[in-house]
């Protein structure tokens, strides 16, 4: 392969890379698109100059007991690098939102087949065990690299497991939840 004056290969390799980058960007937008176009992130350090990226910034919300340094709102999803560099943790409506993003990302991968196998193996276990198994599976097979809080927000094994259970198996009734809580209380006693 030959190099141009800038040292770049020009026999189609640069074009392939460019096409691949555009395809990945479009895929990322599809997977993270929100109908309202509002993306909220929790600051992990005081708000001020250099505490968050400026591109797509819409508004800052003051600190509250739930969010010690406040929230920043964007009109676009932040890239992984932006989330890590500025310590911005995504804030979701509920656990079903990061679960849906994860599910869409793994849909055509080997992880999806592993999920189905895990689900099949766990189906005859008690509901709390299935929830824990699904939650652990999601966290162990994250669709993005890096710290899990930058991928799934503040949701852990239980919340993600419940979102997966409700999406894959069925709604958890109030009675099921009460029985789970009683079993947990009995185990702790």
C-alpha positions in Angstrom: 0.0 0.0 0.0 1.2 3.5 -0.8 1.3 6.5 1.4 0.3 10.1 0.5 2.3 13.2 1.4 0.9 13.1 4.9 1.9 9.5 5.5 -1.7 8.1 5.2 -2.6 5.1 3.2 -4.7 6.0 0.3 -5.8 2.7 -1.3 -9.2 2.9 0.3 -8.1 2.3 3.9 -8.8 5.9 5.0 -12.2 5.8 3.4 -13.0 2.5 5.1 -12.0 4.0 8.5 -14.1 7.1 7.8 -17.1 5.0 6.9 -16.7 2.8 9.9 -16.5 5.9 12.2 -19.7 7.4 10.7 -21.5 4.0 11.0 -20.4 3.8 14.7 -21.6 7.3 15.4 -25.0 6.7 13.8 -25.3 3.4 15.7 -24.5 5.2 19.0 -27.1 7.9 18.3 -29.7 5.3 17.6 -29.0 3.4 20.8 -28.9 6.4 23.1 -31.5 8.5 21.4 -34.2 9.9 23.8 -37.5 11.1 22.5 -37.4 14.3 24.5 -33.8 15.1 23.5 -32.8 15.9 27.1 -29.8 14.1 28.6 -29.2 14.7 32.3 -25.9 14.1 34.1 -25.0 14.3 37.8 -21.9 16.4 38.6 -19.3 14.7 40.8 -17.4 17.9 41.6 -18.5 21.6 42.1 -20.0 23.4 39.1 -17.8 26.0 37.5 -15.4 26.7 34.7 -14.2 23.5 33.2 -16.5 21.2 35.2 -18.5 20.1 32.2 -18.3 20.2 28.4 -19.9 23.2 26.7 -21.1 21.6 23.4 -24.8 20.9 23.7 -25.1 22.3 27.2 -28.6 23.5 28.1 -28.9 24.1 31.8 -27.5 23.7 35.3 -29.7 22.6 38.2 -28.7 23.6 41.7 -27.5 21.0 44.2 -30.1 19.1 46.2 -29.9 16.3 48.9 -30.1 13.7 46.1 -27.4 15.4 43.9 -24.7 17.0 46.0 -23.1 19.1 43.2 -26.2 19.5 41.0 -27.2 18.4 37.6 -26.2 19.5 34.1 -28.6 19.0 31.1 -27.6 18.5 27.5 -29.3 18.4 24.2 -27.1 15.4 23.1 -25.7 12.3 24.7 -22.2 12.8 26.0 -19.5 10.5 24.7 -17.8 8.1 27.1 -14.6 10.2 27.2 -16.6 13.3 28.1 -18.4 11.5 30.9 -15.2 10.1 32.3 -13.1 13.3 31.9 -15.7 15.5 33.6 -17.0 12.9 36.1 -20.6 13.1 34.8 -22.8 10.2 35.8 -25.9 9.8 33.7 -29.3 10.2 35.4 -32.1 8.0 34.1 -35.9 8.1 34.7 -35.7 4.6 36.0 -33.7 1.3 35.7 -35.5 0.3 32.5 -33.8 3.1 30.6 -30.2 1.9 31.0 -31.4 -1.7 30.7 -33.0 -0.8 27.3 -29.8 0.8 26.1 -27.9 -2.3 27.2 -30.4 -4.7 25.5 -30.3 -2.7 22.2 -26.4 -2.8 22.2 -26.1 -6.5 22.8 -29.0 -7.6 20.6 -26.8 -9.0 17.7 -23.8 -10.2 19.8 -22.8 -13.4 21.5 -23.8 -11.8 24.8 -27.5 -12.0 23.7 -27.2 -15.8 23.3 -25.5 -16.0 26.7 -28.3 -14.0 28.2 -30.9 -16.4 26.8 -28.9 -19.4 28.2 -28.7 -17.7 31.6 -32.4 -16.9 31.6 -33.2 -20.5 30.7 -31.0 -21.8 33.5 -32.4 -19.4 36.1 -36.1 -19.6 35.2 -37.0 -22.3 37.8 -35.2 -20.5 40.7 -36.9 -18.2 43.2 -37.7 -14.8 41.8 -35.1 -12.9 44.0 -32.4 -15.3 42.7 -33.4 -14.7 39.1 -33.4 -11.0 39.6 -29.9 -11.1 41.2 -28.6 -13.4 38.4 -29.9 -11.1 35.7 -28.6 -8.0 37.4 -25.1 -9.5 37.8 -25.1 -10.7 34.2 -25.9 -7.2 33.0 -23.2 -5.6 35.1 -20.6 -8.2 34.1 -21.4 -7.7 30.4 -21.6 -3.9 30.2 -22.1 -2.5 26.6 -19.6 0.2 27.2 -16.1 0.2 28.8 -15.2 2.0 32.0 -16.7 2.4 35.4 -20.2 1.0 35.6 -21.6 4.2 37.2 -20.8 6.0 33.9 -22.7 3.3 32.0 -25.7 2.5 34.2 -25.9 5.5 36.4 -26.6 4.8 40.0 -28.4 1.5 39.3 -27.0 -1.7 40.7 -27.7 -5.4 40.5 -31.2 -5.3 42.1 -32.6 -2.5 40.0 -31.2 -3.7 36.7 -32.2 -7.3 37.5 -35.8 -6.2 38.2 -35.9 -4.2 34.9 -34.6 -7.2 33.0 -37.0 -9.5 34.8 -40.0 -7.3 33.9 -38.9 -7.0 30.3 -38.0 -10.7 29.7 -40.3 -12.7 32.0 -43.1 -10.5 33.2 -44.3 -7.7 35.6 -43.5 -8.2 39.2 -46.6 -7.9 41.3 -46.8 -6.1 44.6 -47.3 -9.5 46.3 -44.2 -10.9 44.7 -42.2 -7.9 45.9 -43.6 -8.3 49.4 -42.7 -12.0 49.5 -39.1 -11.1 48.3 -38.8 -8.5 51.1 -40.0 -11.0 53.7 -37.5 -13.6 52.5 -34.7 -11.1 52.7 -35.7 -10.0 56.2 -35.8 -13.7 57.3 -32.3 -14.2 55.9 -31.0 -11.2 57.8 -32.6 -12.2 61.1 
